[in-house]
Amino acid sequence: MKKLKTTNPELISLIKFLKKAARENNAEIWRDIAEKLLASRRRRLAVNLSRINRYTEKGTFVAVPGKVLGTGNLDHQVKVAAFSFSEKAREKIKRKRGSCLTFYQLVKKNPKGSNVKIIG
């Protein structure tokens, strides 16, 4: 069986960055997210806003190792970091005064990964 390897250069550099951040900051959360991003495209996660709304409170940091989709509504403000966002999801998050972050920004704001929920 042939070993699958991603060819997306943006994804490869993100995985390397997350593994380095996990080593430097002694934070296992970044290594877990990197491992989930290593999954094949077929098994990569896609999370709807309704799920984010269900499992978070106001002001929570959320990490989604995949794509955030715009199905559902948000009732409160959240800060979401993901590999990618759909346009509808980005609009709905910003409408509730939340923020859409990259993983680079999230690691810079919170290097230890404390109080970050992984949803997916």
DSSP file (Angstrom, degrees, kcal/mol; ACC not computed):
  #  RESIDUE AA STRUCTURE BP1 BP2  ACC     N-H-->O    O-->H-N    N-H-->O    O-->H-N    TCO  KAPPA ALPHA  PHI   PSI    X-CA   Y-CA   Z-CA
    1    1 A M              0   0    0      0, 0.0     2,-0.3     0, 0.0     0, 0.0   0.000 360.0 360.0 360.0 134.6    0.0    0.0    0.0
    2    2 A K        -     0   0    0      1,-0.1     2,-0.4     0, 0.0     0, 0.0  -0.596 360.0-120.6 -81.1 134.0    1.3    3.4   -1.0
    3    3 A K        -     0   0    0     -2,-0.3     2,-0.3     1,-0.1    -1,-0.1  -0.603  26.9-131.9 -76.5 128.2    1.8    6.0    1.8
    4    4 A L        -     0   0    0     -2,-0.4     2,-0.4     0, 0.0    -1,-0.1  -0.588  26.2-177.6 -81.6 140.1   -0.3    9.1    1.2
    5    5 A K        -     0   0    0     -2,-0.3     2,-0.1     0, 0.0    33,-0.0  -0.998  26.3-118.5-140.0 134.1    1.4   12.4    1.6
    6    6 A T        -     0   0    0     -2,-0.4    34,-0.0     1,-0.1    32,-0.0  -0.383  15.8-165.8 -70.1 147.5   -0.1   15.9    1.3
    7    7 A T        +     0   0    0     -2,-0.1    -1,-0.1     5,-0.0     3,-0.1   0.338  51.8 115.8-114.1   3.4    1.2   18.1   -1.5
    8    8 A N     >  -     0   0    0      1,-0.2     4,-2.3     2,-0.1     5,-0.2  -0.648  52.4-158.7 -75.8 111.9   -0.3   21.4   -0.2
    9    9 A P  H  > S+     0   0    0      0, 0.0     4,-2.2     0, 0.0     5,-0.2   0.840  90.1  54.5 -64.2 -32.3    2.7   23.6    0.7
   10   10 A E  H  > S+     0   0    0      2,-0.2     4,-1.9     1,-0.2     5,-0.1   0.915 110.8  45.6 -65.3 -42.5    0.6   25.8    3.0
   11   11 A L  H  > S+     0   0    0      2,-0.2     4,-2.3     1,-0.2    -1,-0.2   0.891 111.4  52.5 -67.9 -40.4   -0.6   22.7    5.0
   12   12 A I  H  X S+     0   0    0     -4,-2.3     4,-2.1     1,-0.2    -2,-0.2   0.923 111.0  46.3 -62.4 -45.1    2.9   21.2    5.2
   13   13 A S  H  X S+     0   0    0     -4,-2.2     4,-2.3     1,-0.2    -1,-0.2   0.871 111.6  52.6 -67.7 -35.0    4.3   24.5    6.6
   14   14 A L  H  X S+     0   0    0     -4,-1.9     4,-2.5     2,-0.2    -2,-0.2   0.912 109.2  49.1 -64.9 -42.3    1.4   24.8    9.1
   15   15 A I  H  X S+     0   0    0     -4,-2.3     4,-2.2     2,-0.2    -2,-0.2   0.913 112.0  48.3 -64.2 -42.8    2.0   21.2   10.4
   16   16 A K  H  X S+     0   0    0     -4,-2.1     4,-2.1     1,-0.2    -1,-0.2   0.907 112.1  50.1 -62.9 -41.3    5.8   21.9   10.8
   17   17 A F  H  X S+     0   0    0     -4,-2.3     4,-2.5     1,-0.2    -2,-0.2   0.915 110.8  48.7 -62.8 -44.0    5.0   25.1   12.6
   18   18 A L  H  X S+     0   0    0     -4,-2.5     4,-2.0     2,-0.2    -1,-0.2   0.890 111.1  49.4 -66.1 -39.3    2.5   23.4   15.0
   19   19 A K  H  X S+     0   0    0     -4,-2.2     4,-1.9     2,-0.2    -1,-0.2   0.894 112.1  48.7 -66.4 -38.6    5.0   20.6   15.8
   20   20 A K  H  X S+     0   0    0     -4,-2.1     4,-2.7     2,-0.2     5,-0.2   0.909 110.7  50.4 -66.0 -41.8    7.7   23.1   16.5
   21   21 A A  H  X S+     0   0    0     -4,-2.5     4,-2.3     1,-0.2     6,-0.3   0.864 108.1  53.8 -63.9 -36.0    5.4   25.2   18.7
   22   22 A A  H  X>S+     0   0    0     -4,-2.0     5,-1.2     2,-0.2     4,-0.8   0.908 112.6  43.6 -64.8 -41.8    4.5   22.0   20.6
   23   23 A R  H  <5S+     0   0    0     -4,-1.9     3,-0.3     3,-0.2    -2,-0.2   0.936 117.3  44.2 -67.7 -47.4    8.1   21.2   21.3
   24   24 A E  H  <5S+     0   0    0     -4,-2.7    -2,-0.2     1,-0.2    -3,-0.2   0.878 123.3  34.0 -68.5 -39.2    9.1   24.8   22.2
   25   25 A N  H  <5S-     0   0    0     -4,-2.3    -1,-0.2    -5,-0.2    -2,-0.2   0.427 101.2-125.8 -98.4   0.2    6.2   25.6   24.5
   26   26 A N  T  <5 +     0   0    0     -4,-0.8     2,-0.5    -3,-0.3    -3,-0.2   0.918  61.2 144.6  54.7  46.8    5.7   22.0   25.9
   27   27 A A    >>< -     0   0    0     -5,-1.2     3,-0.8    -6,-0.3     4,-0.7  -0.951  38.9-166.2-123.0 111.3    2.1   22.1   24.8
   28   28 A E  H 3> S+     0   0    0     -2,-0.5     4,-2.2     1,-0.2     5,-0.2   0.724  79.8  76.4 -67.8 -22.4    0.6   18.8   23.5
   29   29 A I  H 3> S+     0   0    0     83,-0.3     4,-2.1     1,-0.2    -1,-0.2   0.877  93.1  50.8 -60.3 -38.3   -2.5   20.6   22.0
   30   30 A W  H <> S+     0   0    0     -3,-0.8     4,-2.1     1,-0.2    -1,-0.2   0.868 109.5  50.5 -69.4 -34.8   -0.5   21.8   19.0
   31   31 A R  H  X S+     0   0    0     -4,-0.7     4,-2.2     2,-0.2    -2,-0.2   0.892 109.5  51.6 -67.8 -38.8    0.8   18.3   18.3
   32   32 A D  H  X S+     0   0    0     -4,-2.2     4,-1.9     2,-0.2    -2,-0.2   0.911 110.6  47.7 -63.2 -42.7   -2.7   16.9   18.5
   33   33 A I  H  X S+     0   0    0     -4,-2.1     4,-2.0     1,-0.2    -1,-0.2   0.908 110.4  52.2 -65.3 -40.9   -3.9   19.5   16.0
   34   34 A A  H  X S+     0   0    0     -4,-2.1     4,-1.1     1,-0.2    -2,-0.2   0.899 108.6  51.0 -61.6 -40.9   -1.0   18.8   13.7
   35   35 A E  H  < S+     0   0    0     -4,-2.2     4,-0.3     1,-0.2     3,-0.3   0.885 109.8  49.5 -64.7 -38.3   -1.8   15.1   13.7
   36   36 A K  H >< S+     0   0    0     -4,-1.9     3,-1.0     1,-0.2    -1,-0.2   0.840 108.3  53.4 -70.1 -31.7   -5.4   15.7   12.9
   37   37 A L  H 3< S+     0   0    0     -4,-2.0    -1,-0.2     1,-0.2    -2,-0.2   0.729  97.6  66.9 -72.8 -21.1   -4.4   18.0   10.0
   38   38 A L  T 3< S+     0   0    0     -4,-1.1    -1,-0.2    -3,-0.3    -2,-0.2   0.585  77.9 112.3 -74.0  -9.7   -2.2   15.1    8.6
   39   39 A A  S <  S-     0   0    0     -3,-1.0     5,-0.1    -4,-0.3    -3,-0.0  -0.193  81.5 -90.8 -61.4 155.9   -5.3   13.1    7.9
   40   40 A S    >>  -     0   0    0      1,-0.1     4,-0.9     3,-0.1     3,-0.7  -0.200  39.2-104.9 -63.2 161.7   -6.1   12.4    4.2
   41   41 A R  G >4 S+     0   0    0      1,-0.3     3,-0.5     2,-0.2    -1,-0.1   0.848 121.8  55.6 -59.2 -34.9   -8.3   14.9    2.5
   42   42 A R  G 34 S+     0   0    0      1,-0.2    -1,-0.3     3,-0.0    -3,-0.0   0.840 113.3  40.2 -66.9 -33.3  -11.2   12.4    2.7
   43   43 A R  G <4 S+     0   0    0     -3,-0.7    -1,-0.2     2,-0.1    -2,-0.2   0.426  87.0 119.8 -97.6   0.3  -10.9   12.1    6.5
   44   44 A R    <<  -     0   0    0     -4,-0.9    22,-0.1    -3,-0.5     2,-0.1  -0.359  68.8-104.4 -67.8 148.0  -10.2   15.8    7.2
   45   45 A L  E     -a   66   0A   0     20,-0.8    22,-2.1    -9,-0.2     2,-0.4  -0.393  29.2-171.7 -80.6 147.8  -12.8   17.5    9.4
   46   46 A A  E     -a   67   0A   0     20,-0.2     2,-0.4    74,-0.2    22,-0.2  -0.973  12.8-168.3-134.6 121.2  -15.5   19.9    8.4
   47   47 A V  E     -a   68   0A   0     20,-2.8    22,-3.1    -2,-0.4     2,-0.2  -0.927  11.4-140.6-118.6 132.5  -17.4   21.6   11.3
   48   48 A N  E >>  -a   69   0A   0     -2,-0.4     4,-1.4    20,-0.2     3,-0.7  -0.525  24.5-117.2 -85.7 157.0  -20.6   23.5   11.1
   49   49 A L  H 3> S+     0   0    0     20,-1.0     4,-2.7    22,-0.6    23,-0.2   0.800 112.2  66.2 -62.3 -29.3  -21.3   26.7   13.2
   50   50 A S  H 3> S+     0   0    0     21,-1.8     4,-1.8     1,-0.2    -1,-0.2   0.882 101.8  47.6 -61.9 -36.9  -24.1   24.9   14.9
   51   51 A R  H <> S+     0   0    0     -3,-0.7     4,-1.7     2,-0.2    -1,-0.2   0.905 111.3  50.1 -69.6 -41.4  -21.7   22.5   16.5
   52   52 A I  H  < S+     0   0    0     -4,-1.4     4,-0.5     1,-0.2    -2,-0.2   0.912 111.8  49.1 -61.5 -41.9  -19.4   25.4   17.6
   53   53 A N  H >< S+     0   0    0     -4,-2.7     3,-0.6     1,-0.2    -1,-0.2   0.879 109.5  52.7 -63.7 -39.1  -22.4   27.2   19.1
   54   54 A R  H 3< S+     0   0    0     -4,-1.8    -1,-0.2     1,-0.2    -2,-0.2   0.852 115.5  37.0 -67.5 -36.7  -23.5   24.0   21.0
   55   55 A Y  T 3< S+     0   0    0     -4,-1.7     2,-0.3    -5,-0.1    -1,-0.2   0.253 108.1  67.2-106.6  12.6  -20.2   23.3   22.7
   56   56 A T    <   -     0   0    0     -3,-0.6     2,-0.2    -4,-0.5     3,-0.0  -0.859  57.7-148.2-130.0 164.6  -18.9   26.8   23.5
   57   57 A E    >   -     0   0    0     -2,-0.3     3,-1.5     1,-0.1     2,-0.1  -0.651  51.2 -58.4-116.7 180.0  -19.6   29.8   25.7
   58   58 A K  T 3  S+     0   0    0      1,-0.2    20,-0.2    -2,-0.2    -1,-0.1  -0.364 120.9  11.3 -63.5 133.3  -19.0   33.5   25.1
   59   59 A G  T 3  S+     0   0    0     18,-3.3    -1,-0.2     1,-0.2    19,-0.2   0.569  88.6 151.7  80.2  10.1  -15.3   34.4   24.5
   60   60 A T  E <   - b   0  78A   0     -3,-1.5    19,-2.5    17,-0.5     2,-0.5  -0.472  44.7-129.8 -76.4 143.5  -14.1   30.9   24.1
   61   61 A F  E     -cb 116  79A   0     54,-0.8    56,-2.4    17,-0.2     2,-0.4  -0.830  29.1-169.7 -88.4 129.2  -11.1   30.0   21.9
   62   62 A V  E     -cb 117  80A   0     17,-2.9    19,-2.9    -2,-0.5     2,-0.5  -0.969  11.5-160.4-124.1 136.1  -11.9   27.2   19.5
   63   63 A A  E     -cb 118  81A   0     54,-3.3    56,-2.2    -2,-0.4    19,-0.2  -0.975   5.8-173.0-116.4 126.4   -9.5   25.3   17.2
   64   64 A V  E     - b   0  82A   0     17,-3.0     2,-2.3    -2,-0.5    19,-0.9  -0.950  15.4-153.0-119.3 109.3  -10.9   23.4   14.2
   65   65 A P  E    S+     0   0A   0      0, 0.0   -20,-0.8     0, 0.0     2,-0.3  -0.395  80.2  17.4 -79.9  65.9   -8.3   21.2   12.4
   66   66 A G  E    S-a   45   0A   0     -2,-2.3    18,-1.6   -22,-0.1    17,-1.3  -0.871 110.1 -27.3 171.5-138.8  -10.1   21.4    9.1
   67   67 A K  E     -ab  46  84A   0    -22,-2.1   -20,-2.8    -2,-0.3     2,-0.5  -0.863  42.7-140.8-113.1 142.6  -12.8   23.7    7.6
   68   68 A V  E     -ab  47  85A   0     16,-2.1    18,-2.3    -2,-0.4     2,-0.2  -0.893  21.8-159.4-100.5 126.3  -15.5   25.7    9.3
   69   69 A L  E     -a   48   0A   0    -22,-3.1   -20,-1.0    -2,-0.5   -23,-0.0  -0.693  20.6-124.5-106.3 159.2  -18.8   25.7    7.4
   70   70 A G        +     0   0    0     -2,-0.2     2,-0.3   -22,-0.2   -22,-0.1   0.254  63.1 125.1 -91.7  12.1  -21.7   28.2    7.7
   71   71 A T        +     0   0    0    -24,-0.1   -21,-1.8     2,-0.0   -22,-0.6  -0.572  66.2  15.7 -75.1 129.8  -24.6   25.9    8.5
   72   72 A G  S    S-     0   0    0     -2,-0.3     2,-0.3   -23,-0.2   -23,-0.1  -0.394  85.8 -85.9 101.4 178.6  -26.3   27.0   11.7
   73   73 A N        -     0   0    0     -2,-0.1     2,-0.4   -24,-0.1   -20,-0.2  -0.872  23.0-130.4-125.8 157.7  -26.3   30.1   13.8
   74   74 A L        -     0   0    0     -2,-0.3   -24,-0.1    18,-0.1     3,-0.1  -0.897  12.5-173.3-105.7 138.9  -24.1   31.6   16.5
   75   75 A D  S    S+     0   0    0     -2,-0.4     2,-0.3     1,-0.0    -1,-0.1   0.556  70.4  26.7-101.4 -12.8  -25.7   33.0   19.7
   76   76 A H  S    S-     0   0    0    -19,-0.1     2,-0.4   -20,-0.0    20,-0.1  -0.877  89.7 -82.1-146.1 171.9  -22.5   34.4   21.2
   77   77 A Q        +     0   0    0     -2,-0.3   -18,-3.3    20,-0.1   -17,-0.5  -0.657  48.3 168.6 -83.9 129.7  -19.0   35.7   20.4
   78   78 A V  E     -b   60   0A   0     -2,-0.4    21,-1.7    15,-0.2     2,-0.6  -0.954  33.3-132.7-136.4 157.7  -16.3   33.1   19.9
   79   79 A K  E     -bd  61  99A   0    -19,-2.5   -17,-2.9    -2,-0.3     2,-0.5  -0.958  30.5-168.5-111.6 114.1  -12.7   33.2   18.5
   80   80 A V  E     -bd  62 100A   0     19,-2.7    21,-3.7    -2,-0.6     2,-0.5  -0.891  12.5-169.5-113.2 129.7  -12.2   30.4   16.0
   81   81 A A  E     +bd  63 101A   0    -19,-2.9   -17,-3.0    -2,-0.5     2,-0.3  -0.970  24.2 151.7-113.4 130.8   -8.9   29.2   14.5
   82   82 A A  E     -b   64   0A   0     19,-1.5    21,-0.3    -2,-0.5   -15,-0.1  -0.959  56.6-111.8-151.1 165.8   -9.2   26.9   11.6
   83   83 A F  E    S-     0   0A   0    -17,-1.3     2,-0.3   -19,-0.9   -16,-0.2   0.893 100.7  -7.1 -68.3 -39.5   -7.3   25.8    8.5
   84   84 A S  E     -b   67   0A   0    -18,-1.6   -16,-2.1   -20,-0.2     2,-0.3  -0.990  61.9-150.6-154.1 160.5  -10.0   27.3    6.3
   85   85 A F  E     -b   68   0A   0     -2,-0.3     2,-0.2   -18,-0.2   -16,-0.2  -0.959  19.9-124.2-129.6 145.7  -13.4   29.0    6.5
   86   86 A S     >  -     0   0    0    -18,-2.3     4,-2.2    -2,-0.3     5,-0.2  -0.531  33.1-113.0 -79.3 161.3  -16.3   29.2    4.1
   87   87 A E  H  > S+     0   0    0      1,-0.2     4,-2.2     2,-0.2     5,-0.2   0.898 116.7  51.2 -63.7 -40.8  -17.5   32.7    3.3
   88   88 A K  H  > S+     0   0    0      1,-0.2     4,-2.5     2,-0.2    -1,-0.2   0.898 109.9  49.9 -63.4 -40.7  -20.8   32.2    5.1
   89   89 A A  H  > S+     0   0    0    -21,-0.2     4,-2.3     1,-0.2     5,-0.2   0.919 110.1  50.1 -64.3 -42.7  -19.1   31.0    8.2
   90   90 A R  H  X S+     0   0    0     -4,-2.2     4,-2.1     1,-0.2    -2,-0.2   0.910 111.9  48.6 -61.6 -42.6  -16.7   34.0    8.2
   91   91 A E  H  X S+     0   0    0     -4,-2.2     4,-2.1     1,-0.2    -2,-0.2   0.929 112.3  47.5 -63.1 -46.1  -19.7   36.4    7.8
   92   92 A K  H  X S+     0   0    0     -4,-2.5     4,-1.1     2,-0.2    -2,-0.2   0.870 111.9  49.7 -67.3 -36.8  -21.7   34.8   10.6
   93   93 A I  H  <>S+     0   0    0     -4,-2.3     5,-2.6     1,-0.2     3,-0.4   0.922 113.4  45.9 -66.4 -43.7  -18.7   34.8   13.0
   94   94 A K  H ><5S+     0   0    0     -4,-2.1     3,-1.6     1,-0.2    -2,-0.2   0.823 104.8  61.9 -70.2 -30.0  -17.9   38.5   12.3
   95   95 A R  H 3<5S+     0   0    0     -4,-2.1    -1,-0.2     1,-0.3    -2,-0.2   0.836 104.9  47.8 -63.4 -32.3  -21.6   39.4   12.6
   96   96 A K  T 3<5S-     0   0    0     -4,-1.1    -1,-0.3    -3,-0.4    -2,-0.2   0.172 123.6-107.5 -91.8  16.7  -21.5   38.2   16.3
   97   97 A R  T < 5S+     0   0    0     -3,-1.6    -3,-0.2     1,-0.2    -2,-0.1   0.739  77.2 135.8  62.1  26.6  -18.3   40.2   16.8
   98   98 A G      < -     0   0    0     -5,-2.6     2,-0.4    -6,-0.2   -19,-0.2  -0.238  48.9-121.9 -86.3-174.9  -16.2   37.0   16.9
   99   99 A S  E     -d   79   0A   0    -21,-1.7   -19,-2.7    -3,-0.1     2,-0.6  -0.994   3.4-143.2-137.4 144.0  -12.9   36.6   15.1
  100  100 A C  E     -d   80   0A   0     -2,-0.4     2,-0.3   -21,-0.2   -19,-0.2  -0.918  32.2-177.0-102.6 115.9  -11.6   34.2   12.5
  101  101 A L  E     -d   81   0A   0    -21,-3.7   -19,-1.5    -2,-0.6     2,-0.2  -0.732  24.5-128.6-113.1 158.7   -8.0   33.4   13.3
  102  102 A T     >  -     0   0    0     -2,-0.3     4,-1.9   -21,-0.2     5,-0.1  -0.592  34.8-109.9 -90.9 167.1   -5.2   31.3   11.6
  103  103 A F  H  > S+     0   0    0    -21,-0.3     4,-2.5    -2,-0.2     5,-0.2   0.829 119.4  60.0 -67.6 -29.7   -3.3   28.8   13.7
  104  104 A Y  H  > S+     0   0    0      1,-0.2     4,-1.8     2,-0.2    -1,-0.2   0.925 107.6  44.9 -60.9 -44.6   -0.3   31.1   13.5
  105  105 A Q  H  > S+     0   0    0      2,-0.2     4,-2.2     1,-0.2    -2,-0.2   0.887 112.4  51.7 -66.8 -39.5   -2.2   33.9   15.2
  106  106 A L  H  X S+     0   0    0     -4,-1.9     4,-2.6     2,-0.2    -2,-0.2   0.910 110.1  47.9 -65.5 -42.4   -3.7   31.5   17.8
  107  107 A V  H  < S+     0   0    0     -4,-2.5    -1,-0.2     1,-0.2    -2,-0.2   0.881 111.8  51.0 -66.1 -36.6   -0.2   30.2   18.8
  108  108 A K  H  < S+     0   0    0     -4,-1.8    -2,-0.2    -5,-0.2    -1,-0.2   0.894 115.8  41.4 -66.8 -39.0    1.1   33.7   19.0
  109  109 A K  H  < S+     0   0    0     -4,-2.2    -2,-0.2     1,-0.2    -1,-0.2   0.854 133.4  19.8 -74.6 -35.8   -1.7   34.8   21.3
  110  110 A N    ><  +     0   0    0     -4,-2.6     3,-1.0    -5,-0.2    -1,-0.2  -0.664  66.1 172.0-138.3  77.3   -1.8   31.6   23.4
  111  111 A P  T 3  S+     0   0    0      0, 0.0   -86,-0.1     0, 0.0    -1,-0.1   0.810  82.0  49.6 -62.9 -31.9    1.5   29.7   23.1
  112  112 A K  T 3  S-     0   0    0      2,-0.1   -83,-0.3   -83,-0.1   -82,-0.1   0.674 103.5-130.4 -80.5 -16.6    0.7   27.2   25.9
  113  113 A G    X   +     0   0    0     -3,-1.0     3,-0.9     1,-0.2     2,-0.2   0.732  45.5 165.4  75.8  22.1   -2.7   26.4   24.4
  114  114 A S  T 3   +     0   0    0      1,-0.2    -1,-0.2     3,-0.0     3,-0.1  -0.490  62.4  10.7 -75.7 143.8   -4.6   26.9   27.6
  115  115 A N  T 3  S+     0   0    0      1,-0.2   -54,-0.8    -2,-0.2     2,-0.5   0.814  92.3 134.3  59.1  35.6   -8.4   27.3   27.5
  116  116 A V  E <   -c   61   0A   0     -3,-0.9     2,-0.5   -56,-0.1    -1,-0.2  -0.967  43.2-151.5-113.2 128.3   -8.5   26.3   23.8
  117  117 A K  E     -c   62   0A   0    -56,-2.4   -54,-3.3    -2,-0.5     2,-0.6  -0.841   5.0-145.4 -98.8 133.0  -11.2   23.7   22.8
  118  118 A I  E     -c   63   0A   0     -2,-0.5     2,-0.5   -56,-0.2   -54,-0.2  -0.877  20.4-171.9 -93.9 121.5  -10.6   21.4   19.8
  119  119 A I              0   0    0    -56,-2.2   -72,-0.1    -2,-0.6   -67,-0.1  -0.961 360.0 360.0-117.7 127.9  -13.9   20.8   18.0
  120  120 A G              0   0    0     -2,-0.5   -74,-0.2   -56,-0.1    -1,-0.1   0.382 360.0 360.0 163.7 360.0  -14.1   18.3   15.3
